[in-house]
Amino acid sequence: MRAIRIHAYGGPEQLRVEDVPEPHAGPGEIRIRVSAASINPFDGKVLGGALAGGAPLAEPIGFGFDASGVVDELGDGVDGVQLGDDVFGLGSQTQAEHAVLTAWVAKPASLDWAVAGAAGVASETAIRTLDLLGVGAGSTVLIDGGSGGVGAAAVQIAVARGATVVATAGPSNQDYLREIRATPVVYGEGWAERVAATGVGPFDGVFDAVGKTPIAELTALVDDPAKVVSIANFSATEAGARLTTGGDGDKVGALTEAARLLESSQLVIKTQTFPLDRAAEGYEAILSGHTRGKIVLLP
Ligand SMILES: NC(=O)c1ccc[n+]([C@@H]2O[C@H](COP(=O)([O-])OP(=O)(O)OC[C@H]3O[C@@H](n4cnc5c(N)ncnc54)[C@H](OP(=O)(O)O)[C@@H]3O)[C@@H](O)[C@H]2O)c1
């Protein structure tokens, strides 16, 4: 099968489409024929060797943590899903023609393959973090970075739960934030004054979806620093804020909530798609740090 791989860390120029052996579903897993797989910023970090501590790559590796597709192999102990079913969810090395998923739900028939392929990591992360913040009906939440993959999902899921949302983005994404029913604020110098000027607040929680704003500026918006949860600032805990990195949470429960909201159009994920052969362009976009919604590869 064809899969995205690298033989050395670096930039998008290192990405290759290669023929590799098909993976197989282990116990409790399924394999899919991939219809769409998203690129997440973490893929860009792996590509650049950020997790390798300076060591060279020992052997070729693949990429991708979420996908949509048609089930073509069932691991031992899997029930509730059949060969031929349309699903989306979380897995590994999904930027390939076949991939193994470890958590999945049925794809609503009305849902576009690319959108379903984009939904896994972004919606699970958004829901996990909103749950940690206790966001529900009547909550008032600030989402710092509301226009990216996770942030835009978080805005819409919070609104669907009945929360009031203020979100930050760059100047070109203010209309997009309005479209997804957040009160928009431009991030950067003076942002806290602009948040105050919206008149919305006090905030029950702050969702740090990008990790670029100094954590002290976020904790200043709430009466307890633990009401700030970051998904991207690894020093957040030093200031008493919380960090979530993905090991915790009910993944199938989150995917189920996402599927319901996607089917009812309460969650709309904007996608930009590339064929596998043009993955480098998709990675360039992710590495820019200024995409709107999600970048998706179509094998
Ligand atoms: N902990 C976890 O479990 C977990 C899971 C998934 C992702 N993450 C991490 O979370 C981060 C976001 O992921 P993602 O998929 O949402 O990324 P993404 O889609 O690439 O996010 C891009 C967005 O970030 C916004 N942005 C850039 N600089 C900003 C700033 N200074 N303030 C506020 N927003 C800013 C951009 O807005 P403009 O274009 O409007 O400038 C753009 O919309 C990444 O670091 C990723 O690795 C963590």
The ligand as an SDF file (V2000), in Angstrom:
LIG
                    3D

 48 52  0  0  0  0  0  0  0  0999 V2000
   -2.7140   18.1750   24.0960 N   0  0  0  0  0  0  0  0  0  0  0  0
   -3.3760   17.5630   23.1370 C   0  0  0  0  0  0  0  0  0  0  0  0
   -4.0110   16.5340   23.3610 O   0  0  0  0  0  0  0  0  0  0  0  0
   -3.3700   18.1700   21.7610 C   0  0  0  0  0  0  0  0  0  0  0  0
   -4.1780   17.6340   20.7560 C   0  0  0  0  0  0  0  0  0  0  0  0
   -4.2130   18.2740   19.5180 C   0  0  0  0  0  0  0  0  0  0  0  0
   -3.4260   19.3960   19.2910 C   0  0  0  0  0  0  0  0  0  0  0  0
   -2.6110   19.8340   20.2830 N   0  0  0  0  0  0  0  0  0  0  0  0
   -1.7570   21.0270   20.0720 C   0  0  0  0  0  0  0  0  0  0  0  0
   -2.6260   22.1390   20.1130 O   0  0  0  0  0  0  0  0  0  0  0  0
   -2.1620   23.1530   19.2360 C   0  0  0  0  0  0  0  0  0  0  0  0
   -3.2740   23.5230   18.2780 C   0  0  0  0  0  0  0  0  0  0  0  0
   -3.6290   22.4130   17.4690 O   0  0  0  0  0  0  0  0  0  0  0  0
   -4.5560   22.6420   16.1910 P   0  0  0  0  0  0  0  0  0  0  0  0
   -4.7150   21.3580   15.5060 O   0  0  0  0  0  0  0  0  0  0  0  0
   -5.7580   23.4170   16.5570 O   0  0  0  0  0  0  0  0  0  0  0  0
   -3.5830   23.5810   15.3440 O   0  0  0  0  0  0  0  0  0  0  0  0
   -3.8560   24.4780   14.0550 P   0  0  0  0  0  0  0  0  0  0  0  0
   -5.1200   24.0630   13.3970 O   0  0  0  0  0  0  0  0  0  0  0  0
   -2.6260   24.4640   13.2410 O   0  0  0  0  0  0  0  0  0  0  0  0
   -4.0300   25.9340   14.7060 O   0  0  0  0  0  0  0  0  0  0  0  0
   -3.7940   27.0130   13.9190 C   0  0  0  0  0  0  0  0  0  0  0  0
   -4.5090   28.1810   14.5360 C   0  0  0  0  0  0  0  0  0  0  0  0
   -3.7270   28.7720   15.5820 O   0  0  0  0  0  0  0  0  0  0  0  0
   -4.0640   30.1390   15.6130 C   0  0  0  0  0  0  0  0  0  0  0  0
   -3.0130   30.9540   16.2370 N   0  0  0  0  0  0  0  0  0  0  0  0
   -1.7420   31.1410   15.7930 C   0  0  0  0  0  0  0  0  0  0  0  0
   -1.0800   31.9610   16.6420 N   0  0  0  0  0  0  0  0  0  0  0  0
   -1.9680   32.3080   17.6300 C   0  0  0  0  0  0  0  0  0  0  0  0
   -1.8820   33.1120   18.7870 C   0  0  0  0  0  0  0  0  0  0  0  0
   -0.7670   33.7730   19.1150 N   0  0  0  0  0  0  0  0  0  0  0  0
   -2.9790   33.2040   19.5780 N   0  0  0  0  0  0  0  0  0  0  0  0
   -4.1130   32.5530   19.2830 C   0  0  0  0  0  0  0  0  0  0  0  0
   -4.2580   31.7850   18.1610 N   0  0  0  0  0  0  0  0  0  0  0  0
   -3.1880   31.6560   17.3620 C   0  0  0  0  0  0  0  0  0  0  0  0
   -4.2160   30.4870   14.1630 C   0  0  0  0  0  0  0  0  0  0  0  0
   -5.0790   31.5950   14.0900 O   0  0  0  0  0  0  0  0  0  0  0  0
   -4.9280   32.7030   12.9320 P   0  0  0  0  0  0  0  0  0  0  0  0
   -4.7790   31.9510   11.6360 O   0  0  0  0  0  0  0  0  0  0  0  0
   -6.2380   33.4030   13.0480 O   0  0  0  0  0  0  0  0  0  0  0  0
   -3.7110   33.4800   13.2600 O   0  0  0  0  0  0  0  0  0  0  0  0
   -4.7820   29.2350   13.5180 C   0  0  0  0  0  0  0  0  0  0  0  0
   -6.1860   29.3240   13.3340 O   0  0  0  0  0  0  0  0  0  0  0  0
   -0.9030   22.5760   18.5590 C   0  0  0  0  0  0  0  0  0  0  0  0
    0.2340   23.0150   19.2860 O   0  0  0  0  0  0  0  0  0  0  0  0
   -1.0760   21.0850   18.7200 C   0  0  0  0  0  0  0  0  0  0  0  0
    0.1390   20.3740   18.6960 O   0  0  0  0  0  0  0  0  0  0  0  0
   -2.5590   19.2670   21.5090 C   0  0  0  0  0  0  0  0  0  0  0  0
  1  2  1  0
  2  3  2  0
  2  4  1  0
  4  5  1  0
  4 48  2  0
  5  6  2  0
  6  7  1  0
  7  8  2  0
  8  9  1  0
  8 48  1  0
  9 10  1  0
  9 46  1  0
 10 11  1  0
 11 12  1  0
 11 44  1  0
 12 13  1  0
 13 14  1  0
 14 15  2  0
 14 16  1  0
 14 17  1  0
 17 18  1  0
 18 19  2  0
 18 20  1  0
 18 21  1  0
 21 22  1  0
 22 23  1  0
 23 24  1  0
 23 42  1  0
 24 25  1  0
 25 26  1  0
 25 36  1  0
 26 27  1  0
 26 35  1  0
 27 28  2  0
 28 29  1  0
 29 30  1  0
 29 35  2  0
 30 31  1  0
 30 32  2  0
 32 33  1  0
 33 34  2  0
 34 35  1  0
 36 37  1  0
 36 42  1  0
 37 38  1  0
 38 39  2  0
 38 40  1  0
 38 41  1  0
 42 43  1  0
 44 45  1  0
 44 46  1  0
 46 47  1  0
M  CHG  2   8   1  16  -1
M  END
$$$$
